[in-house]
Amino acid sequence: MAAVTIHLDTAALAKLLERVEAGEEIALAWEDAPIARLIPGAAHKPERKPGRLKGEISLDEAFFEPLPEEELRAWGQ
C-alpha cells in the first residue's frame, strides 16, 4: 500500500484516485502518521433482469415436495 502526505492539489488527488480505481490502496498521512485509507469502492453490478435464465434451469416435481421430517429437524423447523 502506498502512503502519501495530504498536502495535495486537485491534479495530484485525481492521479491518486485513478490508482485507487485500478485497485491500489493508498494511505493518507498527516506528518508521517497514517490517518485514512483510500480503497477501491464496490464494483458496479450489472442490472438484474428477471427471466434472464429462463429455459436454462429446470426443476422436477420432487423439488416441490415437502422436506422429510429428519431434514426439517436438522434445519430447526
Summary of the structure (lengths in Angstrom):
residues: 77
radius of gyration: 25.2
end to end distance: 47.8
largest distance: 67.3
contacts: 120
relative contact order: 0.14
helix: 29%
strand: 19%
